[in-house]
Amino acid sequence: MRVKPFLLAGSVLLALLAVPSAFAGAVGTYTFTGTMSGTIGSASFSNANFTVTASGPISAVVTFSEGYELFFAPGSMSFTISGIGSGTFTGLDDTYVFDNTTQGLAGFGDQSDPVYCCDLLDINQGVIGSTAFSTYNLQSSLGPLGLWPSGSSVDWDQVPTSLGAFTVTSYDNVSFQATVGATPEPGTLLLLASGLPAIGFLCRKFARA
């Protein structure tokens, strides 16, 4: 009896998918959006749309006393500024995302030279008319949540990035979103990918039979 190619291909694919699915752990992506004015390198910008993103395993979240959590993101925190381009924070110390349930805050910061401090941006739940940050933890999804009204950033001054020193003089309409999900282990993805050429080969072979 001749096996139909599509039935054979389906059987092989199902066998591959039947391999126990393994996960490397949950990954969090934390995104801040809004508008800002300032300078970066030799370029200046005014009321430009911006996005700041950090991503990595939520096992990097560290919990401190008084409801304070940090997600350390050295080398993984990137940004995009409309009309300027995209880059990464490049300081030798840690960039981070934080939340504080006691104070009802969430935001991000950079401890790099020459700042040696601090929270560069935070969103206060009381100002945006929400209570979400009172019970939020960085190991779960949230948002988008905002909009944080206009303000100034004293600490966001000469922060080192791949596009040059980054200074923000004002920002507006800032929102926060966290997306947490599981990611397949590289070995599982490799196994599935390695089976695809075999499916194609068998289909061609039996189509000629």
matplotlib code that plots the C-alpha trace (Angstrom):
import matplotlib.pyplot as plt

x = [0.0, 1.4, 1.5, 0.2, 2.9, 0.7, -0.2, 3.4, 4.5, 1.7, 2.9, 6.5, 5.4, 3.2, 6.0, 8.3, 5.6, 5.1, 8.5, 8.0, 7.9, 10.6, 10.8, 13.9, 11.8, 9.5, 10.8, 9.6, 9.5, 9.0, 8.1, 7.8, 6.4, 5.6, 7.1, 10.3, 12.6, 16.3, 19.7, 21.6, 25.1, 25.2, 21.4, 18.6, 14.9, 11.6, 8.4, 9.6, 8.0, 10.2, 10.2, 12.4, 12.4, 14.0, 13.7, 15.1, 14.3, 12.1, 14.5, 16.5, 13.9, 15.2, 12.8, 13.8, 12.0, 9.1, 7.6, 10.5, 11.5, 14.3, 14.7, 18.3, 18.8, 22.5, 23.1, 19.5, 17.7, 17.2, 15.5, 14.1, 13.6, 11.5, 13.6, 16.9, 17.1, 17.6, 20.3, 21.2, 22.2, 25.9, 27.0, 29.2, 26.8, 23.2, 20.2, 17.0, 13.2, 11.5, 8.2, 7.4, 4.0, 4.3, 4.6, 2.6, 5.4, 7.0, 9.8, 13.3, 16.8, 20.5, 23.3, 26.0, 28.8, 28.5, 25.0, 25.7, 22.0, 18.9, 15.4, 15.4, 11.7, 8.8, 5.0, 3.0, -0.3, -2.1, -1.4, -2.8, -5.8, -5.0, -4.2, -2.5, 1.0, 0.0, -0.3, 1.9, 5.0, 7.5, 7.0, 3.6, 2.0, 0.4, -0.9, -0.5, -1.0, -0.7, -0.6, 1.9, 1.6, 4.4, 7.4, 11.1, 14.0, 16.8, 18.7, 18.4, 21.5, 24.4, 23.5, 25.9, 24.4, 25.4, 24.3, 26.2, 25.4, 21.6, 19.9, 16.2, 14.8, 11.1, 8.7, 4.9, 2.2, 4.3, 2.8, 4.1, 3.4, 4.8, 4.4, 5.5, 5.5, 7.4, 10.1, 11.0, 14.5, 16.9, 17.2, 13.5, 13.4, 16.5, 14.9, 11.8, 13.8, 16.0, 12.9, 11.6, 14.2, 13.3, 9.6, 10.4, 12.7, 10.1, 7.4, 9.5, 10.5, 7.0, 5.6, 7.9, 7.1]
y = [0.0, 3.4, 5.9, 9.3, 12.0, 14.4, 11.5, 10.6, 14.2, 14.7, 11.5, 12.7, 16.2, 14.8, 12.6, 15.6, 17.6, 14.6, 15.2, 16.5, 20.2, 21.8, 25.4, 27.4, 29.5, 32.5, 35.6, 39.1, 42.1, 45.5, 48.4, 52.1, 54.5, 58.2, 61.4, 63.2, 66.1, 66.2, 65.4, 62.3, 62.5, 65.7, 65.4, 67.2, 66.2, 67.7, 65.9, 62.8, 59.5, 57.1, 53.4, 51.9, 48.1, 45.5, 41.8, 38.7, 35.7, 36.7, 34.7, 38.0, 39.7, 40.5, 41.2, 43.6, 44.7, 47.2, 45.9, 46.9, 44.7, 45.1, 43.4, 43.8, 44.2, 45.0, 45.0, 44.2, 47.5, 49.3, 52.4, 54.0, 57.8, 58.9, 60.9, 59.8, 56.0, 53.1, 52.2, 50.5, 51.7, 50.9, 51.7, 49.3, 49.0, 47.8, 49.1, 47.9, 48.0, 48.3, 48.3, 49.4, 48.2, 50.3, 53.6, 52.4, 53.0, 51.4, 52.6, 52.1, 53.4, 53.2, 53.1, 53.9, 56.5, 59.4, 59.1, 56.5, 56.7, 56.4, 55.9, 57.7, 57.5, 56.3, 56.1, 56.9, 55.0, 57.8, 60.3, 58.0, 57.0, 53.4, 51.0, 48.4, 48.9, 48.3, 44.5, 44.2, 42.1, 42.0, 38.3, 38.9, 40.7, 44.1, 46.9, 48.9, 51.3, 55.1, 57.8, 59.6, 63.3, 65.7, 66.0, 66.6, 64.2, 65.6, 62.2, 61.3, 63.3, 62.2, 58.5, 56.5, 54.8, 53.4, 56.7, 58.9, 60.6, 60.7, 63.6, 64.0, 67.4, 66.5, 63.7, 63.2, 60.6, 57.7, 54.2, 50.9, 47.4, 44.0, 40.8, 37.5, 34.2, 30.9, 30.4, 26.9, 25.7, 26.1, 22.3, 21.8, 24.4, 22.8, 19.3, 20.6, 22.5, 19.5, 17.4, 19.8, 18.8, 15.1, 15.8, 17.5, 14.7, 12.0, 13.9, 14.3, 10.6, 9.2, 11.7, 10.1, 6.5]
z = [0.0, -1.0, 1.9, 0.9, 1.3, 3.3, 5.7, 6.2, 6.7, 9.3, 11.1, 11.3, 12.4, 15.2, 16.4, 16.7, 18.5, 20.9, 22.3, 25.9, 25.8, 28.0, 28.9, 29.9, 32.3, 32.1, 30.3, 31.1, 28.7, 30.3, 28.1, 28.7, 26.0, 25.8, 24.5, 25.7, 25.0, 25.5, 23.9, 22.9, 21.6, 19.4, 18.5, 20.3, 20.2, 21.3, 22.2, 20.4, 20.8, 22.8, 23.8, 26.5, 26.7, 29.0, 28.6, 30.3, 32.6, 35.6, 37.8, 37.7, 39.8, 43.3, 46.1, 48.9, 52.0, 52.1, 48.8, 46.6, 43.6, 41.0, 37.6, 36.8, 33.0, 32.3, 28.5, 27.7, 28.1, 24.8, 23.6, 20.4, 19.9, 17.0, 14.5, 16.2, 16.1, 18.4, 20.9, 24.2, 27.6, 27.9, 31.4, 33.3, 36.2, 36.2, 34.4, 36.0, 36.1, 39.5, 41.3, 44.8, 46.2, 49.3, 47.4, 44.4, 41.8, 38.8, 36.6, 35.4, 36.3, 35.6, 38.2, 35.6, 35.8, 35.9, 37.5, 40.2, 40.9, 40.5, 39.2, 35.8, 35.4, 37.6, 37.3, 40.4, 40.5, 42.4, 39.7, 36.9, 39.0, 39.6, 42.4, 40.3, 41.6, 45.2, 44.5, 41.4, 41.1, 38.3, 37.7, 36.2, 33.2, 33.6, 31.5, 29.5, 32.4, 32.3, 31.3, 33.5, 32.9, 32.1, 34.4, 34.5, 35.1, 37.2, 37.4, 33.7, 32.9, 30.7, 30.9, 28.7, 25.7, 22.3, 20.7, 23.1, 26.4, 26.9, 28.8, 29.2, 30.2, 30.2, 29.4, 28.9, 28.6, 29.8, 30.0, 31.3, 30.2, 31.3, 29.4, 31.0, 29.2, 28.8, 26.1, 24.7, 25.4, 22.4, 22.3, 21.7, 19.0, 17.4, 17.4, 15.7, 13.1, 12.4, 11.6, 8.9, 6.2, 6.8, 6.2, 3.0, 1.8, 2.6, 0.8, -2.3, -2.2, -1.9, -4.4, -7.0, -5.9]

ax = plt.figure().add_subplot(projection="3d")
ax.plot(x, y, z, "-o")
ax.set_aspect("equal")
plt.show()
